[in-house]
């Protein structure tokens, strides 16, 4: 089962890297510039322009962060006084003076994600010549649009792929762009992926391209006969995402979409310190008592627990516990008919959790349906929301990569499991003075010796505080991100703030040590 979590990523991708090179650097390391060659320069000259006949501009535009452009202007010119103007495409301009051939790097922060025409104008008034070149720049960040839960893939029924199990080491190419009213140019997608009818133990990797083989990370871990869901947020390349069966036996795969990201203004993300909103065992947020078989209850989301009114979707950790029979939970917008999708799958007596992104109904509520014939308890922790007032855009990793695997040495700790009732410290950005808004990671526990649950929360300290011994002990969270039993390997998506210093804590809330693996899927940022 330990192998199912995937191998350790190469040095520089996370585990062996040093502080300050983990976070953003790993996510945006493969960004390619948009180039406009010098021969695309449009030159306007007067009769006496012979003094600067080769005036031209070559442009390279880089995605510097979710909202920022790094523009390199390479001006080719004879020796002359030049006036350079950069029109960033959002109404803002920068100007500077140059003298002859010149290379300058300039940055600009866009308030909103999108596509912008960046125009550079160079004027040589002495020789009466003007040169203009332009490049179309698309921000790396993308914003979220909620989508009613809809099934895109079910290999049991031939939906989205052939009606057949995915073979050992096999792969499914799932068309996302243009499907179910998702735009053809979609940048990333939020999917609830479920593996079922497994004949052997293994893992599933969900990735943007088909070239990342074998995968360096995993999203779902399973054993024979088990049904396991997990939320993934994955970039879409040429309209497709790819799902790889890393096991030695065939499996069925199911994928339900709940939202997507585009490089245009929509809804940004806002993280919350995880807060428990519903617990049917205590009567918190709803009536006390188990939810009846095939019963449904509503949850007021907007205007409570730090979630403002007017949000389009909410990020939750949804847990089923004490179920009397196997089944599933479905989370969906209120005011709609329950969809034929699932959010959490469970067996009798199992405590099962899954991260979900749920569109919020017009009345500010969501609905939870118990898809079992018998009662079950439901627990909901709110971890964030999507809103037009939030400007934090999503920047996916070009390829999911490993931050840490406690079975291996890391740059700041030696290999070893996380002790019982203690936390794994994960510093992401060294001495960052501008922490990102939130991180998107896949957390996995393995080598479990007893039952327990994992809690994830921002650390109140900075990495410097820990280095100097000035840290305060973080408070133990009252929420949970995933639950496990002895011998199980369990993953779950986690969206969390890193606090003031981009440091995240992964709490082992069990009474036995466990190993923890954290893979980076991307981050949200206003920068």
N, C-alpha and C positions, 0 to 999 in steps of 0.2 A: 504493500500500500504506500510505502514511503516513495517509491519510484513514480507513483501516479501523479505526484505533485510536479514532476518535471525536473530536468537537470538544472544545474546552476548556470546562470548567464555568464558570458565571458567577462574578464576584467574590463573595467571601464563602463560596463552596462549597469553597475550598481554594487554588487557584493564587495568587490575588491577596490572600489573607488574611494577617494578621500572626501572629506566633508566639503561641501560647496560644489561638487561635481555630480551629485546624485540627481536632484530634482529636475529643474528645467533643462539643464544641459543634456540629460539623457533623453528627454522627450523631443527636443528640437534639433538633435544632432544631425539628422539626415535632410534638413530642409534645403531644397535647391532654389537658387535665385531665378527670378524672371528677368530676362535679358532683352534689351533693345539695342541692336548693333549700331555702330557709328554710321553705316551706310543707309540707315533709316532717317538720318537727320534731314530736316527740311531747312534749306538755307535761302534767305532772302537778302539780296545784296544790291547796292547801288553801283553806278558806273565806275566809281573809284575804289572798288573793293579788292583790287589786286593785291593789296598789302596783306591779306589774310585769306588766301584762296582755299585752304584746307580745313577751315573751321568746322568741327563736328563734335558730337556728344555721344558717348557710349554709356548706357545705363545698366546697372545691376540692382535689382530690388530684392531684398531678403526679408523673410518673416523673422523678425527679431523676438517676438513674443505673440501672445494671443491678439493684441491690438496694435502692435508697433511694427513699423517698417524701418529697415536700414537701407538707405539708398546710397549707392556709390556712383558718383558722377565723375566720369573720365572725360575731361574736355581736351580736345586736340586743337591746338591753335599756335599760330605764330606769336612772337613776343608782342603783346599788346595789353592794354588795360581792358578788362572784361567785367561786365555786370551780369551776375548769374541770379536767376529767379526760379525758385521751385514752387509750383502750384500743386499742393498735395491732393487735390480733388475733393476736399471737404470744405472749401472756402478759405483755408489757411494757406499762407505763403511764407517762404523764407527767402532772404536775399543775402548775397555776399559778393565781395569783390575778388577777382583773381587777376593774375598777370601772366598771360600766356598759357601754355599747356599746364593743366592742373588736375589733380585727383582729390576729391573731397568725399567724406562719408558723413551723411546727415541722417538723423533719426526723427521720426514723427509718430506721435501717439494718436490713434483715431478714437474718438469717443464711442463709436459704434462699429461693429463688424460690418463688412461689406466689400464691394468691389469699387476701386477708386482709380480714375485716370490721373496718373502723376505726370505732369508736364514740366520739363526743364527748358528754360529760355536763356540763351547766352547772347549778349549784345556787345559788339565791338564798335563803339561809336567813332573811334578814330578812323577805322577803315570802312565804316558804313555797311556792316554786315551783321546779320542776325541769324542764329541757328536755334532750331527747336527739335526736341525729341521727346517721345512720350512712351510710357510703359503702363500697362494695365495691372494693377496690384490687387490681389485678393488676400484679405487678412487670414492669418492662420486660425484665428478663433472662429467658432461657430456657435449659434444660439439655438435654443430648443423649441420645438413645436410639439405639443401633446397630440397623441393619436389614440383614438379609441382602441382598447385592446383587440388585436386582430391576429388571427393565425396566418403566418406566412409559410410555415414548413411543418409537415407531419409525414414522415416516411411510412407510417402505418397505413395512411390513406392515399398516398401519392400526391399530397399537397406540396407544391414548391419543389418537388424532386420526384424521382422514380419511387414507385411503391415497392420498396425493398429496404431491408436493413443496411446500414452503412457498415461495410466490412472492416475487418481488422486493418488498422493503419490506412483506412480509406478516408475519402474527403467528399464533402458535399459543397457545391457552389450554389449559394442561395441568392437569387436576384432580389434586391431590395429597391434600388432606384427604379421608379416607375410602377412599382407594385403597391396595391392598396392605397392609391392616391398619394404615395410618397413621391416627392419630386425626383426627377431623373438625376439632378445634380446634387443629391443628398451627400453630405460630408461624413456623417456618422449616424448610427442608429442605436436605440435602446431596445434590446431584445431580452425576453425571458426565455432562456434555452433550457429544455428538459431532455434528459437522457432516460430511456426506459427500455424494458425487455432486454436488459443486458445479460449475456451468457457467461461473462467472465469479468474480473476486475479490470479497471482501466481509467482513462481520463479523456476529456474532450477539450480541445483548444479551439477557440473562436478567434479568427484573425482576419485582417483586411485582405491580404493577398494570398496567393497559392504558392508563393516562392519561399515562404518561411518554413521550410521543412528540414529536419524535424522541428516542431515548435519548441521554443525555449521555456514556455510557461504553460499553465493549464487553467481552465475556467471551471470545470466540473470534474469531480472524482466519484467513482461509483464501484459497487461490487455486484456480483451476479444477482440478478433478480430485483435489483434496487431501482427505484424511480427517483431521480434527483434533478431539481431545477436550480438555476442560478441566473441572476440578472447580469447582462454584459452590456457595455457601451463600447462599440467597435467602429473604427473608420470604415467607410465604404469606398472601395476602389473600382472604378469603371462600372458602378452600379451593383457590385457583388460583395458579399462577405463569404468567408470559407470556414467550414467546421471540420476539424480533423479528429477522427477516432484514434486516440493513442493507445487503445487496448488491443488485446489479442483475440477478441471475440466480437461478433457483429452486434450492433445496437440500433435501436430506433431513436430518431431525434425529432424534437418538436421545438418550434420557435414562434413566439408571440411578440409582436411589436407593440410598444406603448408610447413611442415618441421618436423623433429624429432631429438631427442638427443640420443646419444649413449656414452658408457664409453670407447671411443676410439678417437684418434686424428681426428678432423674434423675442424669445424670453431667455433672460440670463438666470444663473443659478445663485442662490444664497444659502450657505450652510448654517445649520443650527447646532449648538451643543445638544447631543441626543437627549430627547425628553420622552418619557413614557406618556402616551396619550390615551391608550386603551389597555385595560386588563380585566377580562371578564371574571377572573377569579376573585377580584376585589370590588367589582362594580365601578371601576375607573373608566370614565368616558362613555359608558354604556350600562345597561342593566347587569346586575350581578348574576352570574350563572352561565353555564355552558350554552353555546349556540346550538340550537336544535339541528338535527339532521336536515340538510337542505334548507336550513333557515338563513335569513339575511338580516343584517342590521346596518343602520346608517351611522356614520361618524362625522361630527362637525369638525372640519379641518381649518377653514379660513377663520381668522380672528381669534384663534386659540393657540396656546403653546408656542408662541413666537411666530406663528404663520400669519401674515397679514391678509386682509381681504383682497380679492382681485387676482389671486394667484391662478395660474393655469394648471399646474400639476404639483404634486408633493412627492418627495423622496422619503420612503418609509423602510423600516425593517419589520416585516410581518412574520409573526411566530404562531404556530399551532402547537398546543400542548395538551396533555391529558386526553387525546382523542380516543374514543371507545372503539373505533373501527377505522380502517384505512380510508383515505379520501384526499381531498385537496381544498384549499381556500382560493377564492377568486376575489381580487380587489378591482373595482371599476368605478366610473363616475356615477354619482347618484342621478336619478331621473332617467336612467337608461335600463334596458333589459340586460340581465346578466349575460355576458358573452360566453362562448364555449371555449374559454381559455382558463389556464390555471396559474396561480401565483406561487403557491406553496403546496408540495405534495408530502403526505405523511402516511405512516403505517400505524396500526393500533398501538397505543401507549407511547409513541415516539414524540419527542419535542423537536420540531423542524422549523427552521427560520430561513427567510429569503429576503434579499433586498428587492424592493419594487418601486417603480415610478408610476404613479397613478394620476391620470387627469382628474381634475376637481370639477364637480358639477356646477351648474349655474347658481345653485343654492349654497355653494361653499362646502358641500359634503362629498364624501365618498361612501361606497357601500361595500360590505364584506359578506360573501356568501360561503357557507359551509357546504362543500360538495361531497359530503359523506352521508351515509344513511343514519349515522348516530352522532350524538353531541360531541363537541370539542370546545376547549377554551382557546381564546384568541388574545394575543398580546401585540400591541403596535407601538413602536418607537419612531418618532418623527426626527429625521436627520437633516432636512432641508426642503427647499421649494424652488419652483421656477416662476418667474414673474416678469412682465414687461418693464418693471421698475428696477430690476436687477441687471447689472451690466457685465457680470462675470461670464465670459465666454469660454467654451470648452476647447482645449487644445489637446488632441489625442496624441499618444505616442505613435510614431511611425510603425513601430513594432513593439508589442508588449515586452517588457523586460523586468528582470528580477531586481528588487531593492535589497532583499535580505532573505536568507534561509538559515535558520538557527542551527541546522545540522552542519553548516560550514562556517569557517572563520569569516568574520567581517572586519572591516578596517578599524572598528572601534570596540569589538568584543570578540572573544574566542567562542568557538562552537559549543553549543550546549542548549538544552531545552529551557523554556521559560518556567521558572519555579511556580509552584502552586501559590495562588493568591498574590502574585507579583505581576509586573508589567515589563514588556519589551519596549525599550526606548528606540525610536527610529528618527534620527536627525536627518533631514532631507536636504537642507540648503546651507549647512555650515552656519556662518554668522550672518545670515540673511537679514537685511534691514527692511526689505519689502517682501514679506511672505505672500505667497499666492493665496487666492481666496479659498480654494478647496482642492483636495487631491482625490483622484479616482483610482482605487487599488482593488486588487483581488486578494483577499486574505484567506489562507488555508491553514488548518491545524492538522497535524499528523502525529503518529507515535503516541496516541492517546491511551492512557492506562486506566482511566475512569471517566465518568460522566462529568460534563462541565459546560461552560459557555465562555465566549470571548467578547469582551467589550472594547470598543475603540473610541478614543477621545483625544482632542488636542491637549498637548502638554502645556502647563502654565509657565514653564521655564524656557530659556534659550539654550542652545548647545554650549554657549560660553558659560552660562550658569553651572552646567554640569562639569565642565572642564575646571572651573575654579572652586568647585565644591560649594556653591552658593544656592543650589537648587532647593526648592521646597517640595515636599512629597505631594504628588497629585492626589486629588480626591478620587476614591474608587467610584467608577461610574455606576449608575443604577439602571443602565440599559444593556441590551445584548445585541451582538451582530451575528453570531452563529452559535449553534449548540452541537454538542457531540456526545457520543457514548464510547465506551472502552473499545479500542481497536479500530475506530472509524477515522477516515480522512475526510474532512469537511471543508469546502470552500464557500465564500460568499463575497459579493461585491460590497465595497465600503466607500462611501463618499463622505469625506471628513475634512474639516479645517485642520491646519497644522498649528493654530494658535499664533502667538506673536513672533515665534521663531522658527516656524515650519518644522516642528517636532511633534510626532504622533506617538501615542502610547497604545499598545496592544496588551490588554489585561487578560491574564489567565485566571478566570473566575472559578476554576475547578480546584480540586484538592489533590491533584497529581500533576507532575510536570508534563508539558506538551511542547512539541516543536511547532514553530510558526513560520510560514513562508508568505512573503508579501511581494506581489507583482504590480508594477505600475502600468496603468492604462491611459493616464493623462492627467490633466489638471484644468481647473477653472481659474480665470484671472481677469481683472479689470485693466491690467497693464498691457 
